[in-house]
Amino acid sequence: MALEVDLHLPQSHSLKDKRALVRPMLDGARNRFSVSSGEVAFQDKWQRARLGFACVGPDGDGHAFAVMTRVERFIWSFPEVEVLNVEMHTYGTDE
């Protein structure tokens, strides 16, 4: 399962400011929820970010969905950023 979150960073005035806002979100999600995370778009824009998160779990047990829901709530908990869009994608195997 994958989660993409588009963010506006109104308090950021440089790429250094952006890193200071984005890094705690990526590292925090990695450490708290054992997901893979990274900045997947807008790397050269200092007031925009798209973060991607991924989690693998058995089909149909709901664990991956629950983890991604907690990651989304975690991102919403940062008052310095505005969440513009959230997309959750499910990938399965065709066996």
DRENGUKE-130571 format. One record per atom (N, C-alpha, C): x, z, y; residue number from 1; atom name; residue in one letter. Coordinates in Angstrom, 3 decimals, m for minus. Atoms other than C-alpha are relative to their C-alpha. Layout:
(node (X; Z; Y); NUM; CA; A)
...
END
This chain:
(node (0.849; 0.000; m1.164); 1; N; M)
(node (0.000; 0.000; 0.000); 1; CA; M)
(node (0.900; 0.000; 1.233); 1; C; M)
(node (m0.771; 0.091; m1.239); 2; N; A)
(node (1.252; m0.779; 3.487); 2; CA; A)
(node (m0.884; 0.354; 1.189); 2; C; A)
(node (0.674; m0.374; m1.239); 3; N; L)
(node (0.316; 0.528; 6.907); 3; CA; L)
(node (0.815; m0.564; 1.154); 3; C; L)
(node (m0.650; 0.488; m1.221); 4; N; E)
(node (1.119; m1.221; 10.200); 4; CA; E)
(node (m0.693; 0.635; 1.190); 4; C; E)
(node (0.539; m0.662; m1.183); 5; N; V)
(node (0.689; 0.590; 13.507); 5; CA; V)
(node (0.630; m0.627; 1.235); 5; C; V)
(node (m0.468; 0.545; m1.273); 6; N; D)
(node (0.961; m1.145; 16.898); 6; CA; D)
(node (m0.098; 1.088; 1.056); 6; C; D)
(node (m0.067; m1.068; m0.992); 7; N; L)
(node (2.013; 1.178; 19.700); 7; CA; L)
(node (0.354; m0.537; 1.377); 7; C; L)
(node (m0.437; 0.183; m1.382); 8; N; H)
(node (2.275; 1.119; 23.475); 8; CA; H)
(node (0.717; 1.284; 0.384); 8; C; H)
(node (m0.836; m1.140; m0.363); 9; N; L)
(node (5.003; 3.404; 24.840); 9; CA; L)
(node (0.120; 0.066; 1.520); 9; C; L)
(node (m0.002; 0.051; m1.462); 10; N; P)
(node (4.115; 3.945; 28.514); 10; CA; P)
(node (1.120; 0.808; 0.652); 10; C; P)
(node (m1.058; m0.824; m0.583); 11; N; Q)
(node (6.827; 6.582; 29.058); 11; CA; Q)
(node (1.394; m0.577; m0.220); 11; C; Q)
(node (m1.285; 0.613; 0.295); 12; N; S)
(node (9.591; 4.297; 27.819); 12; CA; S)
(node (0.390; m0.963; 1.123); 12; C; S)
(node (m0.498; 0.875; m1.062); 13; N; H)
(node (11.717; 2.604; 30.476); 13; CA; H)
(node (1.271; m0.745; m0.407); 13; C; H)
(node (m1.169; 0.700; 0.529); 14; N; S)
(node (14.533; 1.307; 28.263); 14; CA; S)
(node (m0.088; 0.014; m1.522); 14; C; S)
(node (m0.034; m0.017; 1.462); 15; N; L)
(node (15.318; 0.545; 24.642); 15; CA; L)
(node (0.479; 1.351; m0.522); 15; C; L)
(node (m0.459; m1.338; 0.386); 16; N; K)
(node (17.104; 3.904; 24.506); 16; CA; K)
(node (m1.169; 0.988; 0.015); 16; C; K)
(node (1.207; m0.841; m0.051); 17; N; D)
(node (13.887; 5.672; 25.596); 17; CA; D)
(node (m0.910; m0.300; m1.187); 17; C; D)
(node (0.853; 0.409; 1.119); 18; N; K)
(node (11.996; 3.679; 22.984); 18; CA; K)
(node (0.506; 0.610; m1.302); 18; C; K)
(node (m0.575; m0.577; 1.222); 19; N; R)
(node (14.380; 4.764; 20.213); 19; CA; R)
(node (m0.280; 1.492; m0.088); 19; C; R)
(node (0.243; m1.446; m0.015); 20; N; A)
(node (13.936; 8.393; 21.279); 20; CA; A)
(node (m1.446; 0.338; m0.357); 20; C; A)
(node (1.405; m0.221; 0.353); 21; N; L)
(node (10.153; 8.050; 20.839); 21; CA; L)
(node (m0.305; m0.433; m1.435); 21; C; L)
(node (0.333; 0.588; 1.298); 22; N; V)
(node (10.090; 5.910; 17.691); 22; CA; V)
(node (0.708; 0.712; m1.152); 22; C; V)
(node (m0.777; m0.600; 1.094); 23; N; R)
(node (12.813; 7.609; 15.636); 23; CA; R)
(node (m0.675; 1.229; m0.610); 23; C; R)
(node (0.670; m1.156; 0.627); 24; N; P)
(node (10.945; 10.947; 15.195); 24; CA; P)
(node (m1.229; m0.384; m0.824); 24; C; P)
(node (1.154; 0.447; 0.779); 25; N; M)
(node (7.885; 9.040; 13.980); 25; CA; M)
(node (0.446; m0.564; m1.345); 25; C; M)
(node (m0.474; 0.614; 1.240); 26; N; L)
(node (9.815; 6.999; 11.416); 26; CA; L)
(node (0.640; 1.035; m0.922); 26; C; L)
(node (m0.673; m1.013; 0.815); 27; N; D)
(node (12.028; 9.858; 10.225); 27; CA; D)
(node (m0.976; 1.064; m0.487); 27; C; D)
(node (0.981; m1.012; 0.383); 28; N; G)
(node (9.153; 12.337; 10.219); 28; CA; G)
(node (m0.890; m0.473; m1.132); 28; C; G)
(node (0.845; 0.546; 1.067); 29; N; A)
(node (6.951; 10.078; 8.095); 29; CA; A)
(node (0.792; m0.097; m1.303); 29; C; A)
(node (m0.848; 0.099; 1.191); 30; N; R)
(node (9.837; 9.432; 5.702); 30; CA; R)
(node (0.177; 1.361; m0.668); 30; C; R)
(node (m0.292; m1.331; 0.538); 31; N; N)
(node (10.618; 13.131; 5.298); 31; CA; N)
(node (m1.249; 0.742; m0.460); 31; C; N)
(node (1.220; m0.751; 0.339); 32; N; R)
(node (7.060; 14.518; 5.238); 32; CA; R)
(node (m0.794; m0.618; m1.137); 32; C; R)
(node (0.923; 0.670; 0.914); 33; N; F)
(node (5.302; 11.910; 3.135); 33; CA; F)
(node (0.693; m0.874; m1.049); 33; C; F)
(node (m0.770; 0.802; 0.966); 34; N; S)
(node (8.086; 10.191; 1.123); 34; CA; S)
(node (m0.440; m1.463; m0.020); 34; C; S)
(node (0.342; 1.411; m0.133); 35; N; V)
(node (7.193; 6.732; 2.413); 35; CA; V)
(node (1.214; m0.751; 0.536); 35; C; V)
(node (m0.990; 0.850; m0.658); 36; N; S)
(node (9.402; 3.845; 3.423); 36; CA; S)
(node (m0.540; m0.331; 1.378); 36; C; S)
(node (0.476; 0.270; m1.357); 37; N; S)
(node (9.273; 3.171; 7.148); 37; CA; S)
(node (1.043; m0.778; 0.778); 37; C; S)
(node (m0.895; 0.752; m0.858); 38; N; G)
(node (10.726; 0.891; 9.770); 38; CA; G)
(node (m0.751; m0.635; 1.151); 38; C; G)
(node (0.581; 0.744; m1.119); 39; N; E)
(node (10.153; m0.894; 13.046); 39; CA; E)
(node (m0.019; m1.467; m0.417); 39; C; E)
(node (0.136; 1.333; 0.583); 40; N; V)
(node (8.816; m4.290; 11.986); 40; CA; V)
(node (m0.245; m1.109; 1.023); 40; C; V)
(node (0.196; 1.022; m1.040); 41; N; A)
(node (8.169; m6.081; 15.316); 41; CA; A)
(node (0.256; 0.622; 1.366); 41; C; A)
(node (m0.204; m0.394; m1.401); 42; N; F)
(node (8.788; m5.921; 19.064); 42; CA; F)
(node (1.299; 0.793; 0.197); 42; C; F)
(node (m1.248; m0.746; m0.139); 43; N; Q)
(node (12.369; m4.653; 18.612); 43; CA; Q)
(node (0.632; m0.170; 1.376); 43; C; Q)
(node (m0.615; 0.248; m1.305); 44; N; D)
(node (13.352; m6.184; 21.968); 44; CA; D)
(node (m0.904; 0.388; 1.172); 44; C; D)
(node (0.937; m0.431; m1.055); 45; N; K)
(node (10.336; m4.835; 23.918); 45; CA; K)
(node (0.070; 1.518; 0.122); 45; C; K)
(node (m0.199; m1.433; m0.135); 46; N; W)
(node (10.879; m1.369; 25.357); 46; CA; W)
(node (m1.282; 0.808; 0.170); 46; C; W)
(node (1.255; m0.750; m0.074); 47; N; Q)
(node (7.200; m0.458; 25.784); 47; CA; Q)
(node (m0.967; m0.351; m1.136); 47; C; Q)
(node (0.838; 0.360; 1.152); 48; N; R)
(node (5.863; m1.899; 22.499); 48; CA; R)
(node (0.772; 0.270; m1.280); 48; C; R)
(node (m0.602; m0.169; 1.324); 49; N; A)
(node (6.503; m1.118; 18.861); 49; CA; A)
(node (m1.059; m0.275; m1.053); 49; C; A)
(node (0.851; 0.102; 1.187); 50; N; R)
(node (5.026; m2.062; 15.533); 50; CA; R)
(node (0.781; 0.670; m1.122); 50; C; R)
(node (m0.634; m0.746; 1.069); 51; N; L)
(node (5.854; 0.410; 12.811); 51; CA; L)
(node (m0.667; m0.354; m1.319); 51; C; L)
(node (0.512; 0.287; 1.329); 52; N; G)
(node (5.480; m0.326; 9.124); 52; CA; G)
(node (0.351; 1.126; m0.951); 52; C; G)
(node (m0.178; m1.053; 0.989); 53; N; F)
(node (5.069; 2.183; 6.314); 53; CA; F)
(node (m0.468; m0.535; m1.347); 53; C; F)
(node (0.383; 0.465; 1.332); 54; N; A)
(node (4.897; 1.578; 2.561); 54; CA; A)
(node (0.053; 1.151; m0.991); 54; C; A)
(node (0.107; m1.016; 1.041); 55; N; C)
(node (3.907; 3.700; m0.410); 55; CA; C)
(node (m0.457; m0.694; m1.276); 55; C; C)
(node (0.362; 0.589; 1.285); 56; N; V)
(node (3.652; 2.818; m4.095); 56; CA; V)
(node (m0.664; 1.070; m0.856); 56; C; V)
(node (0.687; m0.920; 0.899); 57; N; G)
(node (1.227; 4.422; m6.518); 57; CA; G)
(node (m0.831; m0.768; m1.001); 57; C; G)
(node (0.838; 0.667; 1.004); 58; N; P)
(node (m0.936; 3.683; m9.551); 58; CA; P)
(node (m1.255; m0.590; 0.631); 58; C; P)
(node (1.230; 0.634; m0.488); 59; N; D)
(node (m3.839; 1.315; m8.955); 59; CA; D)
(node (m1.193; 0.912; m0.243); 59; C; D)
(node (1.281; m0.658; 0.169); 60; N; G)
(node (m7.143; 3.020; m8.366); 60; CA; G)
(node (m0.015; 1.510; 0.042); 60; C; G)
(node (0.072; m1.460; 0.002); 61; N; D)
(node (m6.082; 6.665; m8.196); 61; CA; D)
(node (m0.169; 0.595; 1.395); 61; C; D)
(node (0.235; m0.465; m1.360); 62; N; G)
(node (m6.344; 6.915; m4.401); 62; CA; G)
(node (1.161; 0.733; 0.638); 62; C; G)
(node (m1.129; m0.748; m0.551); 63; N; H)
(node (m2.977; 8.640; m3.962); 63; CA; H)
(node (0.648; m0.733; 1.171); 63; C; H)
(node (m0.659; 0.767; m1.061); 64; N; A)
(node (m1.388; 5.854; m1.902); 64; CA; A)
(node (m0.869; m0.044; 1.247); 64; C; A)
(node (0.912; 0.018; m1.149); 65; N; F)
(node (m4.472; 5.617; 0.319); 65; CA; F)
(node (0.019; 1.345; 0.723); 65; C; F)
(node (m0.030; m1.335; m0.608); 66; N; A)
(node (m4.431; 9.391; 0.907); 66; CA; A)
(node (1.296; 0.221; 0.771); 66; C; A)
(node (m1.291; m0.142; m0.683); 67; N; V)
(node (m0.728; 9.303; 1.801); 67; CA; V)
(node (m0.004; m0.801; 1.292); 67; C; V)
(node (0.013; 0.844; m1.199); 68; N; M)
(node (m1.206; 6.418; 4.250); 68; CA; M)
(node (m0.950; 0.553; 1.063); 68; C; M)
(node (0.916; m0.630; m0.957); 69; N; T)
(node (m4.160; 8.196; 5.852); 69; CA; T)
(node (0.691; 1.162; 0.703); 69; C; T)
(node (m0.737; m1.112; m0.617); 70; N; R)
(node (m1.948; 11.246; 6.438); 70; CA; R)
(node (1.083; m0.520; 0.942); 70; C; R)
(node (m1.005; 0.608; m0.881); 71; N; V)
(node (0.800; 9.025; 7.882); 71; CA; V)
(node (m0.666; m0.461; 1.295); 71; C; V)
(node (0.709; 0.458; m1.200); 72; N; E)
(node (m1.729; 7.470; 10.270); 72; CA; E)
(node (m0.340; 1.177; 0.912); 72; C; E)
(node (0.313; m1.189; m0.815); 73; N; R)
(node (m2.903; 10.919; 11.434); 73; CA; R)
(node (1.259; 0.562; 0.657); 73; C; R)
(node (m1.271; m0.465; m0.533); 74; N; F)
(node (0.746; 11.914; 11.893); 74; CA; F)
(node (0.394; m0.814; 1.232); 74; C; F)
(node (m0.338; 0.853; m1.143); 75; N; I)
(node (1.342; 8.933; 14.214); 75; CA; I)
(node (m0.924; 0.295; 1.178); 75; C; I)
(node (0.949; m0.321; m1.074); 76; N; W)
(node (m1.825; 9.739; 16.195); 76; CA; W)
(node (0.335; 1.337; 0.667); 76; C; W)
(node (m0.302; m1.325; m0.561); 77; N; S)
(node (m0.419; 13.256; 16.772); 77; CA; S)
(node (1.056; m0.039; 1.102); 77; C; S)
(node (m1.012; 0.118; m1.048); 78; N; F)
(node (2.252; 11.950; 19.170); 78; CA; F)
(node (m0.684; m0.362; 1.320); 78; C; F)
(node (0.720; 0.278; m1.250); 79; N; P)
(node (0.763; 12.247; 22.686); 79; CA; P)
(node (0.723; m0.980; 0.920); 79; C; P)
(node (m0.782; 0.882; m0.878); 80; N; E)
(node (3.548; 10.132; 24.239); 80; CA; E)
(node (m0.286; m1.475; m0.242); 80; C; E)
(node (0.242; 1.400; 0.337); 81; N; V)
(node (2.312; 6.941; 22.581); 81; CA; V)
(node (m1.491; m0.286; m0.043); 81; C; V)
(node (1.379; 0.465; 0.132); 82; N; E)
(node (m0.900; 4.931; 22.649); 82; CA; E)
(node (m0.070; m0.900; m1.231); 82; C; E)
(node (0.194; 0.825; 1.189); 83; N; V)
(node (m2.039; 3.549; 19.309); 83; CA; V)
(node (m0.924; m1.149; 0.379); 83; C; V)
(node (0.777; 1.183; m0.364); 84; N; L)
(node (m3.254; m0.009; 19.920); 84; CA; L)
(node (m0.772; m0.572; m1.181); 84; C; L)
(node (0.644; 0.593; 1.173); 85; N; N)
(node (m4.061; m1.121; 16.380); 85; CA; N)
(node (0.606; 0.610; m1.255); 85; C; N)
(node (m0.445; m0.495; 1.304); 86; N; V)
(node (m3.842; 0.123; 12.803); 86; CA; V)
(node (m0.556; m0.932; m1.067); 86; C; V)
(node (0.433; 0.841; 1.120); 87; N; E)
(node (m3.971; m2.094; 9.715); 87; CA; E)
(node (0.566; 0.563; m1.291); 87; C; E)
(node (m0.427; m0.459; 1.308); 88; N; M)
(node (m3.845; m0.928; 6.124); 88; CA; M)
(node (m0.196; m1.146; m0.994); 88; C; M)
(node (0.033; 1.091; 0.972); 89; N; H)
(node (m3.060; m3.413; 3.345); 89; CA; H)
(node (0.244; 0.561; m1.394); 89; C; H)
(node (m0.180; m0.387; 1.394); 90; N; T)
(node (m3.406; m2.948; m0.384); 90; CA; T)
(node (0.520; m1.200; m0.775); 90; C; T)
(node (m0.577; 1.044; 0.837); 91; N; Y)
(node (m1.287; m4.964; m2.775); 91; CA; Y)
(node (m0.093; 0.459; m1.444); 91; C; Y)
(node (0.103; m0.343; 1.412); 92; N; G)
(node (m1.817; m5.057; m6.518); 92; CA; G)
(node (0.721; m1.014; m0.852); 92; C; G)
(node (m0.602; 0.936; 0.941); 93; N; T)
(node (m0.449; m6.709; m9.579); 93; CA; T)
(node (m1.111; m0.776; m0.688); 93; C; T)
(node (0.975; 0.849; 0.693); 94; N; D)
(node (m2.265; m9.566; m11.240); 94; CA; D)
(node (0.429; m0.158; m1.453); 94; C; D)
(node (m0.371; 0.050; 1.421); 95; N; E)
(node (m1.839; m8.798; m14.926); 95; CA; E)
(node (m1.226; m0.169; m0.841); 95; C; E)
END
